[in-house]
Amino acid sequence: MSRVPALDGGAADAARRHLLVVDDDDRIRDLLRRFLVRAGFRVTVAEDAAAARRLFESFSFDLVVVDVMMPGEDGFSLTAWLRKRTAVPILILTARGLPGDRIEGLSLGADDYLAKPFEPQELLLRIEAVLRRTGPFSSGPRQVSLGELTFDLERAELSRNGAAIRLTESEAAILRALAQNAHAAVDRWDLARPGESDAEARLRAVDIHVTRLRKKLEVDPKAPRYLQTVRGIGYMLAPD
């Protein structure tokens, strides 16, 4: 999935679009996140329907990609729940590709249905096609709650009970990137800023900024509740 085809409107247009990917398979979820981020989208992921419901309390999305076969509540049930509450476009992505399954998904209000295995380029083209038909959907401020703190993604502002907490430009960029992928591990390389320093220096800089962020976010920075380390990958933000 390393090569991303050109999309209508280009990456700059895609960057204004916020996608939610709901899939219980860690590998597929991470591959989709990485691929769609490289295509220019903002991507948040959820491991199940319950996590997706919680994310809808803090975020607005332009499109939701939903797997059907998940433990607990399945994708069909989540699709029905979403359609009763929002007009957000829904693309069902699943191994259940029989005509009856497609009909059920579409009858519940899904805008498109793609069976696994699939070509990444086809997924991108289908997402773009749905977005062209429906137009931009997400609106309003996007915020995450971290105990007494609130982080506004649009303004990259952190506050406690309305009082601003100063963030450096690098800290704000890292916190925004983590908040855009809440409850999912973000690779340290994805958090590193381009620069002239060597690769190891860039990664060390990420670790330093995270340490400083924890002092602003956590009650006990040595035992972080919100800004967690994911060993072997990077960091994860786990908002309330």
CYANA upper distance limits for C-alpha pairs under 8 A (distance plus 0.5 A):
  1 MET  CA     31 LEU  CA      8.12
  1 MET  CA     35 PHE  CA      6.91
  1 MET  CA    120 PRO  CA      7.59
  2 SER  CA     35 PHE  CA      7.77
  4 VAL  CA     35 PHE  CA      7.81
  4 VAL  CA     38 ARG  CA      7.52
  4 VAL  CA     39 ALA  CA      6.62
  4 VAL  CA    121 GLN  CA      8.01
  5 PRO  CA     39 ALA  CA      8.32
  5 PRO  CA    121 GLN  CA      7.14
  6 ALA  CA     10 GLY  CA      7.17
  6 ALA  CA     39 ALA  CA      8.48
  7 LEU  CA     11 ALA  CA      7.76
  7 LEU  CA     39 ALA  CA      8.36
  7 LEU  CA    124 LEU  CA      8.26
  7 LEU  CA    125 LEU  CA      7.95
  7 LEU  CA    128 GLU  CA      8.16
  8 ASP  CA    128 GLU  CA      7.92
  9 GLY  CA     13 ASP  CA      5.94
  9 GLY  CA     14 ALA  CA      7.67
 10 GLY  CA     14 ALA  CA      6.99
 10 GLY  CA     40 GLY  CA      8.44
 11 ALA  CA     15 ALA  CA      6.52
 11 ALA  CA     39 ALA  CA      6.64
 11 ALA  CA     40 GLY  CA      5.03
 11 ALA  CA     41 PHE  CA      7.94
 12 ALA  CA     16 ARG  CA      7.79
 12 ALA  CA     40 GLY  CA      7.26
 13 ASP  CA     17 ARG  CA      8.00
 13 ASP  CA     40 GLY  CA      8.36
 14 ALA  CA     39 ALA  CA      7.90
 14 ALA  CA     40 GLY  CA      5.67
 14 ALA  CA     41 PHE  CA      5.50
 14 ALA  CA     42 ARG  CA      8.37
 15 ALA  CA     40 GLY  CA      5.36
 15 ALA  CA     41 PHE  CA      5.09
 15 ALA  CA     42 ARG  CA      6.41
 16 ARG  CA     41 PHE  CA      7.55
 16 ARG  CA     42 ARG  CA      7.77
 17 ARG  CA     41 PHE  CA      6.23
 17 ARG  CA     42 ARG  CA      6.59
 17 ARG  CA     61 PHE  CA      8.03
 17 ARG  CA     62 ASP  CA      6.25
 17 ARG  CA    136 PRO  CA      7.74
 17 ARG  CA    138 SER  CA      8.27
 18 HIS  CA     41 PHE  CA      6.72
 18 HIS  CA     42 ARG  CA      5.12
 18 HIS  CA     43 VAL  CA      6.30
 18 HIS  CA     44 THR  CA      8.08
 18 HIS  CA     60 SER  CA      8.11
 18 HIS  CA     61 PHE  CA      5.57
 18 HIS  CA     62 ASP  CA      5.77
 18 HIS  CA     63 LEU  CA      7.44
 18 HIS  CA    138 SER  CA      7.87
 19 LEU  CA     41 PHE  CA      7.48
 19 LEU  CA     42 ARG  CA      6.60
 19 LEU  CA     43 VAL  CA      5.35
 19 LEU  CA     44 THR  CA      6.73
 19 LEU  CA     61 PHE  CA      6.17
 19 LEU  CA     62 ASP  CA      6.37
 19 LEU  CA     63 LEU  CA      5.59
 19 LEU  CA     64 VAL  CA      6.23
 19 LEU  CA     65 VAL  CA      7.97
 20 LEU  CA     43 VAL  CA      6.41
 20 LEU  CA     44 THR  CA      5.39
 20 LEU  CA     45 VAL  CA      6.03
 20 LEU  CA     46 ALA  CA      7.87
 20 LEU  CA     52 ALA  CA      8.49
 20 LEU  CA     61 PHE  CA      7.10
 20 LEU  CA     63 LEU  CA      7.00
 20 LEU  CA     64 VAL  CA      5.21
 20 LEU  CA     65 VAL  CA      6.64
 21 VAL  CA     29 ARG  CA      7.55
 21 VAL  CA     32 LEU  CA      8.25
 21 VAL  CA     33 ARG  CA      8.02
 21 VAL  CA     43 VAL  CA      7.79
 21 VAL  CA     44 THR  CA      6.87
 21 VAL  CA     45 VAL  CA      5.21
 21 VAL  CA     46 ALA  CA      6.71
 21 VAL  CA     64 VAL  CA      6.47
 21 VAL  CA     65 VAL  CA      5.25
 21 VAL  CA     66 VAL  CA      6.68
 22 VAL  CA     29 ARG  CA      7.94
 22 VAL  CA     45 VAL  CA      6.39
 22 VAL  CA     46 ALA  CA      5.25
 22 VAL  CA     47 GLU  CA      6.31
 22 VAL  CA     48 ASP  CA      6.61
 22 VAL  CA     49 ALA  CA      7.63
 22 VAL  CA     52 ALA  CA      7.26
 22 VAL  CA     64 VAL  CA      8.07
 22 VAL  CA     65 VAL  CA      6.60
 22 VAL  CA     66 VAL  CA      5.37
 22 VAL  CA     67 ASP  CA      6.52
 23 ASP  CA     28 ILE  CA      7.90
 23 ASP  CA     29 ARG  CA      6.28
 23 ASP  CA     45 VAL  CA      8.35
 23 ASP  CA     46 ALA  CA      7.04
 23 ASP  CA     47 GLU  CA      5.77
 23 ASP  CA     48 ASP  CA      6.72
 23 ASP  CA     66 VAL  CA      6.99
 23 ASP  CA     67 ASP  CA      5.64
 23 ASP  CA     70 MET  CA      7.59
 24 ASP  CA     29 ARG  CA      7.80
 24 ASP  CA     46 ALA  CA      8.23
 24 ASP  CA     47 GLU  CA      5.05
 24 ASP  CA     48 ASP  CA      6.17
 24 ASP  CA     67 ASP  CA      8.24
 24 ASP  CA     70 MET  CA      6.30
 24 ASP  CA     71 PRO  CA      8.09
 25 ASP  CA     29 ARG  CA      6.46
 25 ASP  CA     47 GLU  CA      7.89
 26 ASP  CA     30 ASP  CA      6.58
 26 ASP  CA     47 GLU  CA      8.04
 27 ARG  CA     31 LEU  CA      6.63
 28 ILE  CA     32 LEU  CA      6.53
 29 ARG  CA     33 ARG  CA      6.68
 29 ARG  CA     45 VAL  CA      7.52
 29 ARG  CA     47 GLU  CA      8.33
 30 ASP  CA     34 ARG  CA      6.65
 31 LEU  CA     35 PHE  CA      6.51
 32 LEU  CA     36 LEU  CA      6.42
 33 ARG  CA     37 VAL  CA      6.46
 33 ARG  CA     43 VAL  CA      6.59
 33 ARG  CA     44 THR  CA      7.99
 33 ARG  CA     45 VAL  CA      7.65
 34 ARG  CA     38 ARG  CA      6.67
 35 PHE  CA     39 ALA  CA      6.87
 36 LEU  CA     40 GLY  CA      7.08
 36 LEU  CA     41 PHE  CA      6.22
 36 LEU  CA     42 ARG  CA      8.27
 36 LEU  CA     43 VAL  CA      7.50
 36 LEU  CA    124 LEU  CA      8.35
 37 VAL  CA     41 PHE  CA      5.47
 37 VAL  CA     42 ARG  CA      6.57
 37 VAL  CA     43 VAL  CA      6.79
 42 ARG  CA    180 GLN  CA      7.23
 43 VAL  CA    180 GLN  CA      6.91
 43 VAL  CA    181 ASN  CA      6.66
 44 THR  CA    180 GLN  CA      6.11
 44 THR  CA    181 ASN  CA      4.76
 44 THR  CA    182 ALA  CA      6.80
 44 THR  CA    184 ALA  CA      8.25
 45 VAL  CA     52 ALA  CA      8.47
 45 VAL  CA    181 ASN  CA      6.69
 45 VAL  CA    182 ALA  CA      7.67
 45 VAL  CA    183 HIS  CA      7.81
 45 VAL  CA    184 ALA  CA      6.89
 46 ALA  CA     51 ALA  CA      5.97
 46 ALA  CA     52 ALA  CA      5.94
 46 ALA  CA    183 HIS  CA      7.66
 46 ALA  CA    184 ALA  CA      8.04
 47 GLU  CA     51 ALA  CA      6.95
 47 GLU  CA     52 ALA  CA      8.19
 48 ASP  CA     52 ALA  CA      6.90
 48 ASP  CA     70 MET  CA      7.12
 48 ASP  CA     71 PRO  CA      7.95
 48 ASP  CA     73 GLU  CA      8.18
 49 ALA  CA     53 ARG  CA      6.73
 49 ALA  CA     72 GLY  CA      8.48
 49 ALA  CA     73 GLU  CA      6.54
 49 ALA  CA     74 ASP  CA      7.58
 49 ALA  CA     75 GLY  CA      7.67
 49 ALA  CA     78 LEU  CA      6.59
 50 ALA  CA     54 ARG  CA      6.97
 50 ALA  CA     73 GLU  CA      8.25
 51 ALA  CA     55 LEU  CA      6.78
 52 ALA  CA     56 PHE  CA      6.89
 53 ARG  CA     57 GLU  CA      7.45
 54 ARG  CA     58 SER  CA      7.86
 55 LEU  CA     59 PHE  CA      6.46
 56 PHE  CA     60 SER  CA      6.99
 58 SER  CA    142 ARG  CA      6.84
 58 SER  CA    143 GLN  CA      6.17
 58 SER  CA    144 VAL  CA      6.32
 59 PHE  CA    142 ARG  CA      5.73
 59 PHE  CA    143 GLN  CA      7.24
 59 PHE  CA    144 VAL  CA      8.43
 60 SER  CA    138 SER  CA      5.36
 60 SER  CA    139 SER  CA      6.89
 60 SER  CA    140 GLY  CA      8.06
 60 SER  CA    142 ARG  CA      7.27
 61 PHE  CA     88 VAL  CA      7.41
 61 PHE  CA    137 PHE  CA      7.26
 61 PHE  CA    138 SER  CA      5.37
 62 ASP  CA     88 VAL  CA      6.68
 62 ASP  CA     89 PRO  CA      7.35
 62 ASP  CA    131 LEU  CA      8.18
 62 ASP  CA    136 PRO  CA      6.50
 62 ASP  CA    137 PHE  CA      5.22
 62 ASP  CA    138 SER  CA      5.49
 63 LEU  CA     88 VAL  CA      6.31
 63 LEU  CA     89 PRO  CA      5.32
 63 LEU  CA     90 ILE  CA      6.29
 63 LEU  CA     91 LEU  CA      8.00
 63 LEU  CA    127 ILE  CA      8.42
 63 LEU  CA    131 LEU  CA      8.04
 63 LEU  CA    137 PHE  CA      8.25
 64 VAL  CA     88 VAL  CA      7.71
 64 VAL  CA     89 PRO  CA      6.80
 64 VAL  CA     90 ILE  CA      5.31
 64 VAL  CA     91 LEU  CA      6.65
 65 VAL  CA     90 ILE  CA      6.49
 65 VAL  CA     91 LEU  CA      5.30
 65 VAL  CA     92 ILE  CA      6.26
 65 VAL  CA     93 LEU  CA      6.98
 66 VAL  CA     75 GLY  CA      6.41
 66 VAL  CA     79 THR  CA      8.21
 66 VAL  CA     90 ILE  CA      7.66
 66 VAL  CA     91 LEU  CA      6.75
 66 VAL  CA     92 ILE  CA      5.33
 66 VAL  CA     93 LEU  CA      6.23
 66 VAL  CA     94 THR  CA      8.38
 67 ASP  CA     74 ASP  CA      8.34
 67 ASP  CA     75 GLY  CA      5.99
 67 ASP  CA     92 ILE  CA      6.45
 67 ASP  CA     93 LEU  CA      5.45
 67 ASP  CA     94 THR  CA      5.67
 68 VAL  CA     74 ASP  CA      5.90
 68 VAL  CA     75 GLY  CA      4.32
 68 VAL  CA     76 PHE  CA      6.49
 68 VAL  CA     92 ILE  CA      7.53
 68 VAL  CA     93 LEU  CA      7.46
 68 VAL  CA     94 THR  CA      6.05
 68 VAL  CA     95 ALA  CA      8.48
 68 VAL  CA     96 ARG  CA      8.11
 69 MET  CA     74 ASP  CA      6.15
 69 MET  CA     75 GLY  CA      6.98
 69 MET  CA     94 THR  CA      7.54
 69 MET  CA     95 ALA  CA      8.38
 70 MET  CA     74 ASP  CA      5.58
 70 MET  CA     75 GLY  CA      7.33
 73 GLU  CA     77 SER  CA      6.85
 73 GLU  CA     78 LEU  CA      7.50
 74 ASP  CA     78 LEU  CA      6.96
 75 GLY  CA     79 THR  CA      6.46
 75 GLY  CA     92 ILE  CA      8.24
 76 PHE  CA     80 ALA  CA      6.80
 76 PHE  CA    104 GLU  CA      8.44
 76 PHE  CA    105 GLY  CA      6.73
 76 PHE  CA    108 LEU  CA      7.76
 77 SER  CA     81 TRP  CA      6.74
 78 LEU  CA     82 LEU  CA      6.59
 79 THR  CA     83 ARG  CA      6.58
 79 THR  CA     90 ILE  CA      7.87
 79 THR  CA    105 GLY  CA      8.33
 79 THR  CA    108 LEU  CA      7.11
 79 THR  CA    109 GLY  CA      7.49
 79 THR  CA    110 ALA  CA      7.32
 80 ALA  CA     84 LYS  CA      6.85
 80 ALA  CA    108 LEU  CA      6.01
 80 ALA  CA    109 GLY  CA      7.42
 81 TRP  CA     85 ARG  CA      7.20
 82 LEU  CA     86 THR  CA      6.25
 82 LEU  CA     87 ALA  CA      8.34
 82 LEU  CA     88 VAL  CA      8.29
 83 ARG  CA     87 ALA  CA      6.69
 83 ARG  CA     88 VAL  CA      8.12
 83 ARG  CA    108 LEU  CA      8.08
 83 ARG  CA    109 GLY  CA      6.64
 88 VAL  CA    137 PHE  CA      6.89
 88 VAL  CA    138 SER  CA      8.46
 89 PRO  CA    110 ALA  CA      7.56
 89 PRO  CA    111 ASP  CA      6.50
 89 PRO  CA    130 VAL  CA      7.67
 89 PRO  CA    131 LEU  CA      8.17
 89 PRO  CA    134 THR  CA      7.68
 90 ILE  CA    109 GLY  CA      8.20
 90 ILE  CA    110 ALA  CA      5.43
 90 ILE  CA    111 ASP  CA      5.87
 90 ILE  CA    112 ASP  CA      7.34
 91 LEU  CA    110 ALA  CA      6.47
 91 LEU  CA    111 ASP  CA      6.29
 91 LEU  CA    112 ASP  CA      5.29
 91 LEU  CA    113 TYR  CA      6.15
 91 LEU  CA    114 LEU  CA      7.91
 91 LEU  CA    127 ILE  CA      8.06
 92 ILE  CA    105 GLY  CA      7.71
 92 ILE  CA    110 ALA  CA      7.20
 92 ILE  CA    112 ASP  CA      6.80
 92 ILE  CA    113 TYR  CA      5.20
 92 ILE  CA    114 LEU  CA      6.66
 93 LEU  CA    113 TYR  CA      6.62
 93 LEU  CA    114 LEU  CA      5.47
 93 LEU  CA    115 ALA  CA      6.29
 93 LEU  CA    116 LYS  CA      7.29
 94 THR  CA    114 LEU  CA      7.16
 94 THR  CA    115 ALA  CA      5.57
 94 THR  CA    116 LYS  CA      5.88
 95 ALA  CA    115 ALA  CA      5.90
 95 ALA  CA    116 LYS  CA      5.04
 95 ALA  CA    117 PRO  CA      7.49
 96 ARG  CA    101 ASP  CA      6.82
 96 ARG  CA    115 ALA  CA      7.00
 96 ARG  CA    116 LYS  CA      8.11
 97 GLY  CA    101 ASP  CA      6.73
 97 GLY  CA    102 ARG  CA      6.96
 97 GLY  CA    114 LEU  CA      8.10
 97 GLY  CA    115 ALA  CA      5.48
 97 GLY  CA    116 LYS  CA      7.91
 98 LEU  CA    102 ARG  CA      6.92
 99 PRO  CA    103 ILE  CA      6.62
100 GLY  CA    104 GLU  CA      6.66
101 ASP  CA    105 GLY  CA      6.71
102 ARG  CA    106 LEU  CA      6.63
102 ARG  CA    113 TYR  CA      6.86
103 ILE  CA    107 SER  CA      6.39
104 GLU  CA    108 LEU  CA      6.80
105 GLY  CA    109 GLY  CA      7.36
105 GLY  CA    110 ALA  CA      6.33
105 GLY  CA    113 TYR  CA      7.84
106 LEU  CA    110 ALA  CA      5.18
106 LEU  CA    111 ASP  CA      7.04
106 LEU  CA    112 ASP  CA      7.45
106 LEU  CA    113 TYR  CA      7.87
111 ASP  CA    130 VAL  CA      7.49
112 ASP  CA    126 ARG  CA      8.19
112 ASP  CA    130 VAL  CA      7.99
114 LEU  CA    118 PHE  CA      7.83
114 LEU  CA    123 LEU  CA      8.01
118 PHE  CA    122 GLU  CA      7.66
118 PHE  CA    123 LEU  CA      7.76
119 GLU  CA    123 LEU  CA      7.05
120 PRO  CA    124 LEU  CA      6.81
121 GLN  CA    125 LEU  CA      6.67
122 GLU  CA    126 ARG  CA      6.55
123 LEU  CA    127 ILE  CA      6.64
124 LEU  CA    128 GLU  CA      6.68
125 LEU  CA    129 ALA  CA      6.56
126 ARG  CA    130 VAL  CA      6.68
127 ILE  CA    131 LEU  CA      6.68
128 GLU  CA    132 ARG  CA      6.55
129 ALA  CA    133 ARG  CA      6.85
130 VAL  CA    134 THR  CA      6.66
131 LEU  CA    135 GLY  CA      5.75
131 LEU  CA    136 PRO  CA      7.34
141 PRO  CA    152 ASP  CA      7.51
141 PRO  CA    153 LEU  CA      7.97
141 PRO  CA    154 GLU  CA      6.89
142 ARG  CA    152 ASP  CA      6.46
142 ARG  CA    153 LEU  CA      6.03
142 ARG  CA    154 GLU  CA      6.86
143 GLN  CA    150 THR  CA      7.13
143 GLN  CA    151 PHE  CA      5.98
143 GLN  CA    152 ASP  CA      5.04
143 GLN  CA    153 LEU  CA      6.32
144 VAL  CA    150 THR  CA      6.29
144 VAL  CA    151 PHE  CA      5.89
144 VAL  CA    152 ASP  CA      7.35
144 VAL  CA    153 LEU  CA      8.35
144 VAL  CA    179 ALA  CA      7.60
144 VAL  CA    239 PRO  CA      6.64
144 VAL  CA    240 ASP  CA      8.03
145 SER  CA    149 LEU  CA      6.41
145 SER  CA    150 THR  CA      5.19
145 SER  CA    151 PHE  CA      7.08
145 SER  CA    239 PRO  CA      6.11
145 SER  CA    240 ASP  CA      6.12
146 LEU  CA    150 THR  CA      6.50
146 LEU  CA    151 PHE  CA      8.25
146 LEU  CA    217 LEU  CA      7.84
146 LEU  CA    226 TYR  CA      7.24
146 LEU  CA    239 PRO  CA      5.64
146 LEU  CA    240 ASP  CA      6.31
147 GLY  CA    239 PRO  CA      8.45
147 GLY  CA    240 ASP  CA      7.34
148 GLU  CA    160 ARG  CA      6.23
148 GLU  CA    161 ASN  CA      7.14
149 LEU  CA    158 LEU  CA      7.41
149 LEU  CA    159 SER  CA      6.08
149 LEU  CA    160 ARG  CA      5.02
149 LEU  CA    161 ASN  CA      7.38
149 LEU  CA    217 LEU  CA      7.83
150 THR  CA    158 LEU  CA      6.26
150 THR  CA    159 SER  CA      5.89
150 THR  CA    160 ARG  CA      6.89
150 THR  CA    161 ASN  CA      8.39
151 PHE  CA    156 ALA  CA      7.32
151 PHE  CA    157 GLU  CA      6.14
151 PHE  CA    158 LEU  CA      4.96
151 PHE  CA    159 SER  CA      7.02
152 ASP  CA    156 ALA  CA      5.89
152 ASP  CA    157 GLU  CA      5.68
152 ASP  CA    158 LEU  CA      6.98
153 LEU  CA    157 GLU  CA      7.55
153 LEU  CA    176 ARG  CA      6.30
153 LEU  CA    179 ALA  CA      7.87
153 LEU  CA    180 GLN  CA      8.34
156 ALA  CA    172 ALA  CA      6.23
156 ALA  CA    173 ALA  CA      8.05
156 ALA  CA    176 ARG  CA      6.96
157 GLU  CA    164 ALA  CA      7.71
157 GLU  CA    165 ILE  CA      8.14
157 GLU  CA    166 ARG  CA      8.46
157 GLU  CA    167 LEU  CA      8.05
157 GLU  CA    172 ALA  CA      7.91
158 LEU  CA    164 ALA  CA      6.45
158 LEU  CA    165 ILE  CA      5.94
158 LEU  CA    166 ARG  CA      7.69
158 LEU  CA    167 LEU  CA      7.83
159 SER  CA    163 ALA  CA      5.63
159 SER  CA    164 ALA  CA      4.73
159 SER  CA    165 ILE  CA      5.70
160 ARG  CA    164 ALA  CA      7.01
160 ARG  CA    165 ILE  CA      7.61
165 ILE  CA    216 LYS  CA      8.32
167 LEU  CA    171 GLU  CA      6.23
167 LEU  CA    172 ALA  CA      6.22
168 THR  CA    172 ALA  CA      6.60
169 GLU  CA    173 ALA  CA      6.70
170 SER  CA    174 ILE  CA      6.73
170 SER  CA    209 HIS  CA      7.62
171 GLU  CA    175 LEU  CA      6.58
171 GLU  CA    209 HIS  CA      6.34
171 GLU  CA    210 VAL  CA      7.91
171 GLU  CA    212 ARG  CA      8.49
171 GLU  CA    213 LEU  CA      7.05
172 ALA  CA    176 ARG  CA      6.50
173 ALA  CA    177 ALA  CA      6.69
174 ILE  CA    178 LEU  CA      6.69
174 ILE  CA    191 LEU  CA      6.37
174 ILE  CA    209 HIS  CA      8.48
174 ILE  CA    210 VAL  CA      8.41
175 LEU  CA    179 ALA  CA      6.50
176 ARG  CA    180 GLN  CA      6.55
177 ALA  CA    181 ASN  CA      7.12
177 ALA  CA    191 LEU  CA      7.60
178 LEU  CA    182 ALA  CA      6.43
178 LEU  CA    186 VAL  CA      7.22
178 LEU  CA    235 TYR  CA      8.18
178 LEU  CA    236 MET  CA      6.77
178 LEU  CA    237 LEU  CA      6.06
179 ALA  CA    237 LEU  CA      6.71
181 ASN  CA    185 ALA  CA      8.14
181 ASN  CA    186 VAL  CA      7.79
181 ASN  CA    236 MET  CA      8.44
181 ASN  CA    237 LEU  CA      8.18
182 ALA  CA    236 MET  CA      7.35
182 ALA  CA    237 LEU  CA      5.81
182 ALA  CA    238 ALA  CA      6.48
182 ALA  CA    239 PRO  CA      7.52
183 HIS  CA    236 MET  CA      6.59
183 HIS  CA    237 LEU  CA      6.24
183 HIS  CA    238 ALA  CA      5.48
183 HIS  CA    239 PRO  CA      8.02
184 ALA  CA    236 MET  CA      6.16
184 ALA  CA    237 LEU  CA      7.78
185 ALA  CA    230 VAL  CA      6.87
185 ALA  CA    233 ILE  CA      7.38
185 ALA  CA    234 GLY  CA      6.89
185 ALA  CA    235 TYR  CA      6.01
185 ALA  CA    236 MET  CA      5.13
185 ALA  CA    237 LEU  CA      8.38
186 VAL  CA    190 ASP  CA      7.20
186 VAL  CA    191 LEU  CA      7.95
186 VAL  CA    233 ILE  CA      7.43
186 VAL  CA    234 GLY  CA      6.08
186 VAL  CA    235 TYR  CA      5.94
186 VAL  CA    236 MET  CA      6.52
187 ASP  CA    191 LEU  CA      7.28
187 ASP  CA    233 ILE  CA      5.62
187 ASP  CA    234 GLY  CA      5.08
187 ASP  CA    235 TYR  CA      7.29
188 ARG  CA    192 ALA  CA      6.74
188 ARG  CA    203 LEU  CA      6.99
188 ARG  CA    206 VAL  CA      7.44
188 ARG  CA    233 ILE  CA      7.20
188 ARG  CA    234 GLY  CA      5.18
188 ARG  CA    235 TYR  CA      7.50
189 TRP  CA    203 LEU  CA      7.41
191 LEU  CA    206 VAL  CA      7.16
192 ALA  CA    202 ARG  CA      6.33
192 ALA  CA    203 LEU  CA      6.66
192 ALA  CA    205 ALA  CA      8.06
192 ALA  CA    206 VAL  CA      6.39
193 ARG  CA    202 ARG  CA      7.48
194 PRO  CA    202 ARG  CA      8.41
195 GLY  CA    202 ARG  CA      8.15
197 SER  CA    201 ALA  CA      6.56
197 SER  CA    202 ARG  CA      6.97
198 ASP  CA    202 ARG  CA      6.93
199 ALA  CA    203 LEU  CA      6.96
200 GLU  CA    204 ARG  CA      6.62
201 ALA  CA    205 ALA  CA      6.63
202 ARG  CA    206 VAL  CA      7.04
203 LEU  CA    207 ASP  CA      7.02
204 ARG  CA    208 ILE  CA      6.76
205 ALA  CA    209 HIS  CA      6.74
206 VAL  CA    210 VAL  CA      6.67
207 ASP  CA    211 THR  CA      6.68
208 ILE  CA    212 ARG  CA      6.88
209 HIS  CA    213 LEU  CA      6.59
210 VAL  CA    214 ARG  CA      6.64
210 VAL  CA    227 LEU  CA      8.44
211 THR  CA    215 LYS  CA      7.20
211 THR  CA    221 PRO  CA      8.29
212 ARG  CA    216 LYS  CA      7.35
213 LEU  CA    217 LEU  CA      6.61
214 ARG  CA    218 GLU  CA      5.80
214 ARG  CA    221 PRO  CA      5.69
214 ARG  CA    224 PRO  CA      7.55
214 ARG  CA    227 LEU  CA      7.11
215 LYS  CA    219 VAL  CA      8.37
215 LYS  CA    220 ASP  CA      8.32
215 LYS  CA    221 PRO  CA      6.01
217 LEU  CA    221 PRO  CA      8.29
217 LEU  CA    226 TYR  CA      7.92
217 LEU  CA    227 LEU  CA      8.25
218 GLU  CA    224 PRO  CA      6.44
218 GLU  CA    225 ARG  CA      7.20
218 GLU  CA    226 TYR  CA      7.45
218 GLU  CA    227 LEU  CA      8.37
219 VAL  CA    224 PRO  CA      8.24
220 ASP  CA    224 PRO  CA      6.65
224 PRO  CA    228 GLN  CA      6.48
225 ARG  CA    238 ALA  CA      7.99
226 TYR  CA    236 MET  CA      8.40
226 TYR  CA    237 LEU  CA      6.00
226 TYR  CA    238 ALA  CA      5.32
226 TYR  CA    239 PRO  CA      6.44
227 LEU  CA    235 TYR  CA      7.42
227 LEU  CA    236 MET  CA      6.37
227 LEU  CA    237 LEU  CA      5.24
227 LEU  CA    238 ALA  CA      7.01
228 GLN  CA    235 TYR  CA      6.14
228 GLN  CA    236 MET  CA      5.67
228 GLN  CA    237 LEU  CA      6.73
228 GLN  CA    238 ALA  CA      7.86
229 THR  CA    234 GLY  CA      6.60
229 THR  CA    235 TYR  CA      5.06
229 THR  CA    236 MET  CA      6.84
230 VAL  CA    234 GLY  CA      5.72
230 VAL  CA    235 TYR  CA      5.70
230 VAL  CA    236 MET  CA      7.12
